[in-house]
């Protein structure tokens, strides 16, 4: 009798515990903080929650720079998130830490809808032959150009092919104090490293932490290139974050910006007349002296699941929904990671209408004209970004030679690896 009573008590406790666990929401941390990304996420999470009272999703917005800190804080508190957005830095670092859950079995046949390139061993979602990332978008680097401003100087954007071409154009269009050829985001280390990374790739480097001996000259040329551009950059850039770059581009304070395909979705709601074929064109990144044609990076952004996630089954079902054609098709930026989606599909549901067709075709054209490489992560990221930011500021403010800045960066960043 006592054994039966004990079994009943234990069974009841387990049942109550399972019910309580099922009532807890699936926690997902999302770094898509632009207005259009937020609207997309809130719409589809809302639809999921309407139809799945047994597996509610809590959609938390986190700035990219705080994402890793937020994940670690959740884990330290004993309440790990179920899912989180990733960029190449995060997914690589989290995989190295051993805290990610392989997704192959959880998402099943859904992985067969991914673009073939995303299932290759070199893909940024594949580690040790397993899938660790569920991509929601594919990003490509490009140079955003205020076509309407260049027309005032009778400059054809297609004529900008090399770094030397670019330097000539920024010198021509710079007209202080209200118009400058280009800029760097010097108050936001992560964005500086990303924007500088587009230039790094365009001279045969992997990223701003590529200190291989055989790439030393490539890197010093990159730093000298930045020094050469400084007279054509706004002094205010020392205080700029990414939002400031958007406003500067819209207002014509910055004529050309090294960015990626997400730039369309950021600018279009802010100033639809600027993000139009009449006023903007995306061209391949101008290439440096170590290359003979454009070189751009491709990467994905999406979701990872954590190994100690408390609601894996529910999180996996939500992931499969999140990767469905209808949801992915409405993501407002970049290219779709699914092979069963065409430009026509994306235009048909987009609030941007035919303007999205123009943008999608621009991205595809940039890719066709360029050699493409996977964007290599910087590990550890945030600390490396901070060091890079500090040394670029020091190089600019104290007119330090490129070689000296290279030596300091190499010593400080490699010490972290």
N, C-alpha and C positions, 0 to 999 in steps of 0.2 A: 504493500500500500504506500509506504514511504517513497519507494522508488518510482511508483506511478505518479505520485504527487510531485516529486522532484522533476520528473520528465515533463509533466504538464507545465510547471513553472518555467523551466528552461525553454520549452517550445513557445510558450506565451511571450516570453521576453524576446526571443528571436523574431517572432512574428511582429511584435510591436516595433522592434528595431528596424526590420525590413520595411514596414509601412512608413516609419519616420524617414528612412533613407529615400524611399520612393517619392516622398513629398518634398524633399529638398530639391531646389532647382539645379539644372545643369548650368554651371557657371562658365561663361565664355568671355575672355578678355579680347577686346577688339581695338586695334590701333588705327582703324580707318576713321579719322576725325574730321575730314572735310565734310561740308554740308551735304553733298550728294551721296557720299559714302554712308553717312549717318542715316539719311532718309531711306536709302536702299536697305540697310541692315535692319532698321526699326520696322520697316514694312514687312519684311519676310520673317523676322522673328515673331512679329505680331501674328502673322498668318499661322505659323507653326504652333504658337501658344493657344490660339483659338481652337485648333483641331487636336491638340495633345495635352489635355488637362493632367494626364498622368506623367508627363515628362516636360514640365515647364522649363524654359530657358531664360536665364538672367543675362542680359546683354550689357556688359560693362565697357565703357569707352575709356581707353588709356592712351596717353600720348606715346608715340614711338620711343622717345627717349626714356620713358619710365616703364616700358613694358617688362623688361627683364627684372627690374627692381620689384615690380608689383608681383610677378610670378614667384620670385624668391620669398617675398613677404608672406604670400598665401601659404607657401610650403612650410615656412618656418612656424607659422601659426597652427600647423596641422590641418589646414583646410585647403588643400591644393585645388586649383581650378581644374575643370575637366578639359577645356580647350583654350587655345590662345592663337591669335594671329602670329605669323612668323615672317620675317625677312631673312635673307640668306645668312646674316650674322647670327640671329637667334636660333634658327633651326640647327645650324652647325654646332654652336656652342652647347645647346641643350642636348644634342645627340652625344657630344663628347662627354658630357656630364652623366650620361646614362639615364636621363629622366624621361625620355620619350617612349611612347608606345608605338610599335610598328602597326600600320593601318591596313595591311594587305587583307587580313581576314575580316577585320571590322567593316570595311567598306565594300568587300566582295567584288561583284562584277562592275561596280561603279568605276573602278580604276580603268576598265577597258574603254571608257569614254574619253580618257585623257588624250591629248595630242601625243602622237608617237614619240616626239622628241623628249617629252617629259618622262618617259619610261625607260630612257637610255641610262646606262650606268653613270654617265657624266651629268645627269640632271641634278638640280639642286634639291630635289625631294627624295632622291635615292641614296641610301647608305647601306653598305654591306649587302646589296642586292634586295633590300626591302624598302617599302614606301613609308616614309615618315611624315610627309606633308600632303595635305589635301588642297591643291591650288584652286583659288577662286579667280585669279587673273594672271596674265603674262605681261610683263613690263619690258619695254625696250628704250634704250637711251637715244637721244636726239638733241639737236640744237633748235630751240624755239627762236624764231626770227620775226621781228616786227617788219613784215614785208612792206607795209605802207610807208614806214619811215625810210627804209632803204630806197624806195622808189623816188623819194624826194632828192636823193643824191645820185639817181640813175645807176644804182648798183643792183645787179641781178643776184639774188641769193644763191643761185646755182653756181656762181663763180667762186663761192667760198668753199674751197676744197682742202686746203692745208692750213696749218697754224699760221704760216706767214700771210696767207690770204686773209685770215681772220684778224690778225693784228693790223693789217692795213685798213680793213673796214672799220674796226672799232676806233681807230685813230681818226678816220674820216667823219664818223657820225657823232663823235663826242663833242658836246657843246655845253660846257659847264655854265651855270650850276645845275641846270635842269635836265640835261640829257647826257648819258654815258653809254659807251659801247657794250659793256657787260659788267658783271659783279660776282662776288663770292659772299656766301652767307657767314660772316665772321663772328656772329654772336650765337650761333647754334652749331656746336661741333659736329653733331651727327649729320646735319644737312651739308655742312662744309665738306666733310669727308665724302659724302655721296656725290655732290656736284663735282668736287675735285677728282673723284673716281672716274667720272665719265672722260675727263681729260687724260687721266692716267692710262685708261684702256686704249685711248686713241694714240698712245705712243708705245704700245706693246707691253705695258705693265698690267699686273692683275688688279691692283688696288693701291691705296695710299700706304699700305704696309708691305709692299713688295720690295724687299731689300736684298734680293739675290745678287751676288757679286756681278754676275753677267748683265744685270739690269741697272747697274749704278749710273751709267751715262744716261739711260732713258729717264731715270728719276731726276737727275740734276737738270736735264733739259726741261722737264716738267716744271720744276721750281723756277727756273730762269724764265720760262714762258709766263708764269704768274707775275714775276717781277716786271717783265716787259709790259704786261697789261695794266699794272697798277695806275699809271697816269690816266687811264681811260675807264677807271672804276670810280664810283661815287665815294667820297670820304665817309659818308654816313653808313656804308656797308659794315663798318666795324660794330655797329649795333643792330644789324639786320638779322632777323630770323626768317623762316620760310615764308610766312605770311607777308612779310615786307617785300620779298622778292616778287610775289604775285602782284601786289599793289604797284610796285615799281614798274613791272612789265606793262600792266594795264595803262599806267599814266605816261609811258614812254620815257621814264627816267632811265630804264635799262632796256636797251634795244635788242640784245641777244642773250639768251640764257641757256647754259648746258643743263638739261633736265631729262625727264623721261615721259613716257606716254600718259602718266597720271596728270600731267600739267593741264591737259585739255579739260578734264573734269573739275579741276580746281578753279580755272579761270572762267569757264563758260557761264556758271551761275553768277559770278561776280561782274563780268562784263561781256555779255554775249556778242556784242558788236566787235570786240577785239579778237575773240577766239572765233574767227571766221576766215574763209578763204581769201577775202579781200584784204585782211590786215595781218594775218599770221600764216607762216609756213614752217613746217618741220623739215629740216634737212639732216643728212648724216653728219655726225660729229666730224669737224675738220681733223685731219690726221697730222701727227707730229713727224719729225725728221727720221724716226726709226721705222716708219711704215710707208707703204706706197699706195694705200687705198684706205677708205674709212673702216674703222673697227669699232663695233658697238657691243654693249653687253645686253644679254637677255636674262631675266630672272623671273621667278614666280613669287606671289604673295598668297598666303592661304592659312589653313588651320593645322595645328598639331594637337595630338592628344597626349596627356601626361600618363606615365606608367602607373602612378598612384592615384589616378583620377577615380573619384568615388562612384561615378555614374557612367561607366564605359559603355554599357549597352544602350542607354538612352542617348549618350553623346554620339555614338556611332550612327544611330538612326537619324539624329538631327544632321550629322555630317552628310549622310546620303541625300537628305532633303536639300541641304545647302549646296550640294554639287549637282543638283538636277538642272536640266536644260533651262527651265523657266527662270530659276533664281539666278544662275550664272549669266544668262542672256541679258538681264537687266543691270548687271554691275556697270556703273556709269563711266568707268575708266579703262584704258589699256585694251589689250586683246583678250579674247576668251581662251581658256585653257582646254576647252572641249573640242574634239575634232568634228562633232556633229553640229557645230554652229557656224553659220556663214555671216558675211557682212549684211546681207539682206535680213537675216534673222535678227541681228542686233538692231538694225535701223527700224524694223517693224514695231518694236516695243519701246524704243527709246523716247524719252521726253525731249531729247535733243533733235529728233526727226532726222531730216536729210543731212543736217550738219554733222551727225555722227558718221555718216557714210564718208564725208570728206575727210574727217579725222582718221577713221579706220584705214582708208586708202593711203593717207599720208604715212601712217605707221608701217604699213606693208611695203610701201615704196622705199622708205628708209632702210628697212631690213633687206630688201632686194639689192640695194646699192652697196651694202656693207658686208664685211666679214663679221660674223657674230660669234661671241664667246659667252660662256656662262660667267655671271658676276661672282667673283671670288669673295668669300667673307673675310672680314677683319676680326681676328680673335686674339685677345678679348676686345670687344668693340668700343664700348663707351670710354674707357680709359685711353685707348689709342686715339680715338677721335679728339679727346681733350688735349692731348699732347700735340697732335697735328695742328689743331686750331691755335694753340699758344705759340707754336714756333712759326706758323705762317704770319701771325700778327707781329711777332718779333722781327721776322725777316722784313716785313713791310715798314714797320715803324723805325727800325734802326738801320735799314738798308744793308742787311747782312748778306754776304755772298751766298749764292745757291748751294755751292759745295759745302760751306760751313753749316748751313741749315740741314742739308742732307745728312751730314755726319751726326748732328745732334739727334735728328729724328730716328736714324738707324739705331743709335745707341739706346735711346729711351724706349722706343717701341719694341725692339727685339728683346729687350730685357723683360718685357711682360709676357713674352710667348713661351 
